[in-house]
Amino acid sequence: MDYRYLGGSGFKVPVLTFGTGTFGGGNEFFKAWGTSGVEEATRLVDVCLDAGLTMFDSADIYSNGLAEEILGKAIAGRRDKVLISTKGTFRHGEGPNDVGSSRFHLVRSVEASLRRLGTDYIDLYQLHGFDAHTPIEEALGTLDDLVRAGKIRYIGASNFSGWHLMKSLAISEKYGLSRYVAHQAYYSLVGRDYEWELMPLGLDQKVGAVVWSPLGWARLTGKFRRGQPVPEGTRLLSKANVDMGPPIPEEYLYTVVDALDAVAAETGKTLPQIALNWLLQRPTVSTLVIGARNEEQLRQNLGAVGWNLSAEQVARLDAASQVTSAYPYWHQRGFAERNPFPTG
């Protein structure tokens, strides 16, 4: 397993991170992701560690905290062998202060996550979303206090827009507060919006991408092909996917999958392995959060590392998945002489 620095920090993480959204299945939404209990989760952690995958990502809202509890039990006795990242900010409780990035909510969220995980520190703690009602100074000041207290080692953000992230970094600089070294963001062969603004920002400010849903909301698993029905039971058909997954035109998806199939025929690799390997060759990417309902899926995803697509194969996948950028990015591409884009 390869390791990369997380953004501009001196902290190295494996290029693949195991996402624990499949642990627990504590409600209808997360049952569609997976229902791994402690025994199966422990086995998946075993497989990860054997492969050199040492980082595990969770969030307080995953199955209402059950995912963190199961992860804590699965790593019991080997905390020193793993890296834990988790997230807070989204609503977790019925009270008026059980949501957001206020000092009140963040302190309670971190302390609750520590209890569920059975640890006294979190390696990477991320705000799950941007809270426009809490001053950025308050959120960052709270995170900085938690870092100084030893409860958090590094901080990151998730699902921020470019100005959210840049303003936060500027405030950290101004007041000497802990700085975001990671941005957990959606990025895939069929979801390349990250490249328009967040990737150039990440390069300029040395913020590493922790990529979630690298298989495009299950669309790049090989189960969705031109002229074929999607198998019953796949996560692609779940209500959670339909409600939250970004819409993708069918013809666009088929074009990308056709290109993946062609590369698969050349390499002998699976579609998910190719889609993950493509991401690992993109600028700013530090680690990909992969999920798995079972050991077979996990081992398949682990096969995305240890080899590389050729430059020509990458170029073909780039071309198949390219879309017209939103304004002003399409206009800026016309001034590439002095305003180059990271991906060309």
C-alpha positions in Angstrom: 0.0 0.0 0.0 1.4 3.4 -1.0 1.3 6.3 1.5 1.0 10.0 0.6 1.3 13.2 2.6 -2.0 14.6 3.6 -2.0 18.0 2.0 0.9 20.2 3.2 1.2 18.4 6.5 4.0 15.9 7.5 1.3 13.3 8.1 1.1 10.3 5.8 -2.0 8.4 5.0 -2.6 5.3 2.8 -3.9 6.0 -0.7 -7.0 3.9 0.2 -9.1 4.6 3.3 -11.9 2.3 4.4 -15.2 4.0 4.8 -17.4 2.7 7.6 -20.8 3.9 6.3 -21.5 0.2 5.7 -21.2 -0.5 9.4 -24.4 -0.9 11.5 -27.3 -0.3 9.1 -29.0 1.5 12.0 -31.8 3.1 9.9 -33.4 2.8 6.5 -30.9 5.2 4.8 -27.8 3.3 6.0 -29.3 -0.1 5.5 -29.0 0.6 1.8 -25.2 1.1 2.3 -24.6 -2.0 4.4 -25.3 -3.8 7.7 -22.0 -5.1 8.9 -21.9 -5.9 12.6 -18.9 -6.2 14.9 -17.9 -9.7 13.7 -17.9 -8.8 10.0 -16.4 -5.4 10.6 -13.6 -6.9 12.6 -12.9 -9.3 9.6 -12.9 -6.4 7.2 -10.5 -4.5 9.4 -8.2 -7.6 9.5 -8.2 -7.7 5.7 -7.4 -4.0 5.5 -4.5 -4.2 7.9 -3.1 -7.2 6.1 -3.1 -5.1 2.9 -1.5 -2.1 4.5 -4.7 -0.1 4.6 -4.6 1.5 8.0 -7.0 4.5 7.8 -10.7 4.2 8.6 -13.2 7.0 8.0 -16.5 7.4 9.9 -19.0 10.1 11.0 -21.2 10.7 14.0 -24.3 10.5 11.9 -23.5 7.1 10.2 -26.3 4.9 11.6 -26.7 7.5 14.3 -23.3 6.7 15.9 -23.5 2.9 15.5 -20.8 2.9 12.8 -18.4 4.6 15.2 -19.3 2.1 17.9 -18.7 -0.9 15.7 -15.4 0.6 14.4 -14.3 1.1 18.0 -14.9 -2.5 18.8 -13.4 -3.8 15.6 -10.1 -2.0 16.3 -10.0 -2.7 20.1 -6.5 -3.6 21.2 -4.8 -2.3 18.1 -5.5 1.4 18.2 -1.8 2.0 17.6 -2.0 0.2 14.3 -4.8 2.3 12.8 -5.6 5.9 11.8 -9.1 7.2 12.5 -10.9 10.0 10.7 -14.4 11.0 11.6 -16.7 13.9 11.0 -19.3 16.1 12.8 -21.5 19.1 12.1 -24.7 17.6 10.7 -27.7 17.3 13.0 -27.2 14.6 15.6 -30.0 15.0 18.2 -33.3 16.9 18.5 -32.1 19.9 20.5 -31.6 23.4 19.0 -27.8 23.1 19.5 -27.4 19.5 18.3 -26.3 20.7 14.8 -23.7 22.9 13.3 -20.1 23.9 14.0 -20.7 26.0 17.1 -18.3 25.5 20.1 -21.2 23.9 22.0 -21.9 21.3 19.3 -18.3 20.6 18.2 -17.0 19.9 21.7 -19.9 17.6 22.5 -19.6 15.9 19.1 -15.9 15.2 19.5 -16.3 13.9 23.0 -19.1 11.7 22.0 -17.2 10.3 19.0 -14.2 9.6 21.3 -16.4 7.6 23.6 -18.0 5.6 20.8 -14.7 4.9 19.2 -13.1 3.9 22.5 -10.1 6.1 22.0 -8.7 9.3 23.5 -7.7 11.0 20.2 -8.8 11.3 16.6 -6.2 11.4 13.9 -8.2 13.5 11.4 -11.4 15.3 12.4 -13.5 17.0 9.7 -16.4 19.3 9.6 -19.0 17.4 7.6 -20.4 20.5 6.0 -20.2 24.3 6.1 -22.2 26.0 8.8 -23.1 29.5 7.6 -24.7 30.4 11.0 -21.5 29.9 13.0 -18.6 32.4 12.7 -15.7 30.7 11.0 -13.5 32.0 13.8 -15.6 30.2 16.4 -15.5 26.9 14.5 -11.7 27.1 13.9 -11.0 28.3 17.4 -12.8 25.3 18.8 -11.0 22.9 16.6 -7.7 24.5 17.5 -8.5 24.1 21.2 -9.3 20.4 20.6 -6.0 20.0 18.8 -4.1 21.7 21.6 -5.9 19.4 24.1 -4.6 16.4 22.2 -8.1 15.2 21.3 -7.5 15.8 17.6 -4.3 15.5 15.6 -5.3 17.1 12.3 -8.3 18.9 11.0 -10.2 18.9 7.7 -13.3 20.1 6.0 -15.9 18.3 3.9 -18.2 19.4 1.1 -17.1 23.1 1.3 -17.3 25.3 -1.7 -14.1 27.1 -2.8 -14.8 30.3 -1.0 -15.8 28.5 2.2 -12.4 26.7 2.3 -10.3 29.7 1.2 -11.9 32.0 3.8 -11.3 29.4 6.5 -7.7 29.0 5.5 -7.2 32.8 5.5 -8.7 33.0 9.1 -6.4 30.3 10.3 -3.5 32.2 8.8 -4.6 35.5 10.4 -5.1 34.2 13.9 -2.5 31.4 14.0 -5.1 28.7 14.3 -4.9 25.0 13.2 -5.2 24.8 9.4 -7.3 22.5 7.3 -4.9 20.0 5.7 -7.7 17.9 4.1 -10.9 18.4 2.2 -13.2 15.4 1.9 -14.9 15.9 -1.4 -17.0 14.0 -4.0 -14.9 13.2 -7.0 -15.2 10.5 -9.6 -14.9 9.8 -13.3 -18.6 10.8 -13.6 -18.4 13.6 -11.1 -15.5 15.9 -12.0 -16.8 19.3 -10.6 -14.1 19.1 -8.0 -11.6 19.9 -10.7 -13.1 23.4 -11.5 -12.2 25.3 -8.4 -11.4 23.0 -5.4 -8.5 21.2 -7.2 -6.7 24.4 -8.1 -7.3 25.7 -4.6 -6.0 22.4 -3.1 -2.8 22.7 -5.2 -2.2 26.3 -4.3 -3.0 26.0 -0.6 -1.7 22.4 -0.1 -5.0 20.9 1.0 -5.2 17.1 0.2 -8.3 15.6 -1.2 -9.9 12.8 0.8 -12.2 11.5 -2.0 -15.7 10.1 -1.0 -17.8 8.1 -3.4 -15.0 7.5 -5.8 -17.1 5.1 -7.8 -19.7 7.7 -8.6 -22.5 6.7 -6.3 -22.1 3.0 -7.3 -22.5 3.9 -11.0 -19.0 2.7 -11.8 -19.2 -0.7 -10.2 -19.8 -2.5 -13.5 -23.5 -3.1 -12.7 -24.7 -0.3 -15.0 -24.1 -1.0 -18.7 -25.8 0.1 -21.9 -28.9 -1.9 -22.7 -28.8 -4.0 -19.5 -31.1 -3.7 -16.4 -29.5 -2.8 -13.1 -29.5 -6.0 -10.9 -32.1 -5.9 -8.1 -30.6 -5.1 -4.7 -27.8 -2.9 -5.9 -27.3 0.3 -4.0 -27.8 2.2 -7.2 -31.5 1.6 -6.9 -31.9 2.4 -3.2 -33.9 5.4 -2.1 -30.8 6.9 -0.5 -29.0 6.8 -3.8 -32.0 8.2 -5.8 -32.6 11.0 -3.3 -28.9 12.1 -2.8 -26.9 10.9 -5.7 -26.1 13.7 -8.2 -28.0 13.3 -11.5 -26.1 12.0 -14.4 -27.4 11.8 -18.0 -27.7 8.2 -19.1 -25.8 8.6 -22.3 -22.9 10.3 -20.5 -22.7 7.4 -18.1 -22.8 4.8 -20.9 -20.0 6.7 -22.7 -17.8 6.6 -19.6 -18.6 2.9 -18.9 -17.8 2.0 -22.5 -14.4 3.6 -22.1 -13.8 1.7 -18.9 -14.8 -1.5 -20.5 -12.3 -0.9 -23.3 -9.5 -0.3 -20.8 -10.6 -3.3 -18.7 -10.2 -5.5 -21.8 -6.6 -4.2 -22.2 -5.6 -4.4 -18.6 -7.5 -7.3 -17.2 -8.6 -5.1 -14.3 -12.2 -4.6 -13.2 -14.2 -1.4 -13.8 -14.0 -0.2 -10.2 -10.2 -0.9 -10.1 -9.7 1.2 -13.2 -12.0 4.1 -11.9 -10.1 4.2 -8.6 -6.7 4.0 -10.3 -7.6 6.9 -12.5 -8.4 9.0 -9.4 -5.1 8.1 -7.8 -3.3 9.8 -10.7 -5.1 13.1 -10.3 -3.5 16.2 -8.7 -4.2 16.8 -4.9 -5.6 13.4 -4.2 -4.2 12.0 -1.0 -6.6 9.1 -0.3 -9.8 7.5 -1.7 -12.5 6.4 0.8 -13.6 3.0 -0.4 -16.6 1.1 1.0 -17.4 -2.6 1.0 -20.4 -4.6 2.2 -18.3 -7.8 2.4 -14.8 -9.2 2.1 -15.1 -9.9 -1.6 -15.9 -6.3 -2.5 -13.1 -5.1 -0.2 -10.5 -7.3 -1.9 -11.7 -6.2 -5.3 -11.2 -2.5 -4.4 -7.8 -3.2 -2.9 -6.8 -4.4 -6.3 -6.8 -0.7 -7.5 -3.3 -0.2 -6.2 0.1 -1.6 -7.1 -0.2 -0.7 -10.8 -0.9 2.3 -13.0 -2.9 3.1 -16.1 -0.9 4.2 -19.0 -0.8 7.9 -20.0 -2.8 7.0 -23.1 -5.5 5.1 -21.1 -5.8 8.0 -18.7 -6.2 10.4 -21.7 -9.0 8.2 -23.1 -10.8 8.2 -19.8 -10.3 11.9 -19.5 -11.9 12.5 -22.9 -14.9 10.2 -22.3 -15.7 11.8 -19.0 -15.0 15.5 -19.8 -18.0 17.9 -19.6 -18.4 21.6 -20.2 -17.3 23.5 -17.1 -19.6 25.9 -15.4 -19.0 29.7 -15.8 -16.4 31.2 -15.2 -14.3 28.1 -15.6 -15.1 27.5 -19.3 -14.1 31.1 -19.9 -10.9 30.8 -17.9 -9.8 27.8 -20.0 -9.7 30.2 -22.9 -6.8 32.0 -21.2 -4.8 28.9 -20.5 -1.6 30.7 -21.5 -1.6 32.5 -18.1 -4.3 30.6 -16.2 -3.6 26.9 -16.6 -5.9 24.3 -15.2 -4.3 21.4 -13.3 -5.9 18.7 -15.6 -5.3 20.5 -18.9 
